Each structure stands twice: as C-alpha cells, then as structure tokens.
Amino acid sequence: MTRATRRLLAGLTAAILAAGGMTVPAGAQTSTPPPGQGAEQAIPEPPTFWRSEWPRTDFTKRDIESWTEIVSGGPGRDGIPALDDPDFLPAKDVDLPPLEPVVAVVIDGAAPRAYPLRYLTWHEIVNDTVAGIPVAVTFCPLCNSAMTFDRRVDGRVLRFGVTGKLRNSDMVMFDRETESWWQQVIGAAIVGELTGATLRPIPTWMESWERFKEREGAMVMAEPALPRAYGTNPYAGYDRSRQPFLYSGAPPPHGIKPLARVLRVGDKAWPLDRLRGQTPLREAGITIEWSAGQASALDDAVIARGRDVGMIRVRGPGGEDVVHDVMFAFAFHAFYPEGQWMLGG
C-alpha cells in the first residue's frame, strides 16, 4: 500500500467516524488485510462479535459468497443515525445555497419534498411517509448513490437504520423489524430473515436547491436537532480520489475512472462525461437530459462550494420519470458486473 493510499484511507475513516459523531482514536491506523486474509478468503461463519451486536439477525440466511465481503466502515450499529419522520418547512421560507444538491421526491398527492444532502451526508437514511407511501430516502456518500424505496415488503412496513458496515464500499442498511441486512444501492436483503426480498424503487432525483424551490408548494426537510456540522462535507476531495474507500473489487472497464459519475438505468450505465455533450439524449427507450448548476456534495469541505457536476433527469416514452441513480463507476461495475456500458459511437 502506498503512502498516498494510507493517507486517503485514514482520512476517509476519520470522515466516516465524524459522520457518526465520533473521532479517530490517537494512534489509530487504517490498513488492508495481509495476503490470504482479504475478501477472496471464504469464511463459513460470521465473526462471533456480530452475533452479540445483532442477536436478532438470522445469519443462517445470506445472499453473499463470503462473510469477508462485508467490512466495518468505522461506526457501529446506528453510529450514523438514520432519521425518522422529519419535520418540513415551506421552501420559500428557507435560505440554502442555490447550487446545493437535494433529493427531490415528487409524488402525486403530496407537496414536493426536498431532502438536502447537507443532512443526508450525515444520516444516510430518512424514513418518511409521502402521499401515504412509507419511503426510505437513502444516500451512500462512498458510492454517490441516492435511491428512494417503498418500505413495504409483503404487507409489512419496515424502518431502516445504518449498520455501519460496507460491501463493495456501499452502505449496508438494516430493518428494525427483523434486523435483516440490506444493500443500499440495489435495495435487496443480503443477510437475515428477509434475504432475497427487494424494495420497490421510487423515481426520485438529485437537483439543485435553486431548481427545486421553484416547484409550487415545495417543502424542504428541516434541519435535524443533532450536533452535526450540516452544510460541510466530511469526505472532502473524495470524488477526486484515485480509488474508492475499502474497495478491493475490479476497476471499471473501458478506462473509466473508478470515481467517475455514471447514470444507471436498470443494468445500463452512461458516463456523465458523454451526457454533458449530448443532451437531450434519446437512447434505449428513454430520454436523458443533463443540465449544469448542481454542486458536488463530495468535493469541497463546504458542500455549496463543490464543483458543478450538473443534474440529470430521465423520462420514459410517455414523459414519465424513470428510476435511475447517478453513482460512481466502480459501484456500478461491482453490483452490475454484466451491465452494459453505454459509451456511444
């Protein structure tokens, strides 16, 4: 491991601990496992301490090849506290920096709601109800993945929290009803009673605060009453890094940088570098529009000062919004290894 890599891992560990309201102990080090002890080594049983931390999780059920695929990201269970049923304020009464990113949840029967990344970066999951639909608005900073899911599974409403664990550098969530573990980026249960179940994704998207607040009747999540440095980015410089945090998988193909942003629709990925120069793009039965004017939440130490990475909207043949994610290329390759890269030409 190079000195630069060690510095990167140490910095990101500190950032994740900070998101959980913790600090790195003096003298603590971040390292990779020695040869023969990495993710390629199968372990038949989960670590013993997991069973004490997760007494209700059924570890006899799993949808992973090896327990070593799942690693600690730093904070423990609920160390990054998910939010439940937050308060909302009229957007016209709230002053946020214009280019700051928000997750826009626009569902018929309810006022448009914004979930600012200045809060999601520190909490990663918001359990809410919109137009009578129980939803989980999620954001994994390490993958830049923002997905919204219907929390209902087989007639049961689930409430999600953050395990503090990662798989392929993506957040592993858990539901409080069965303590099954769920992969955020794909909305699938991978460990526990509900293994094999999937959450229904809901079409939502990231856009700038400036654009969102123009919507009629728009509402925005109120600032949580917790001691966090909201508006700052504890992962400063991450999306300019050469490698992802705690990721040992293969790099993306075609020379695409691991932390380059890609648009994912189903099992297809479009590099944003392509979309910037071809908008609108009509391809694979959808219309993709890219526009400038949204700050990266993972660039500068102050989110509002992040470089402009633009915004994406995806619509189907009838103009309807389509489920999509703007994620890092390494994460797409990790979770969709047979996926199609839409490179054009």
Summary of the structure (lengths in Angstrom):
residues: 345
radius of gyration: 19.3
end to end distance: 37.5
largest distance: 57.6
contacts: 1115
relative contact order: 0.16
helix: 17%
strand: 31%
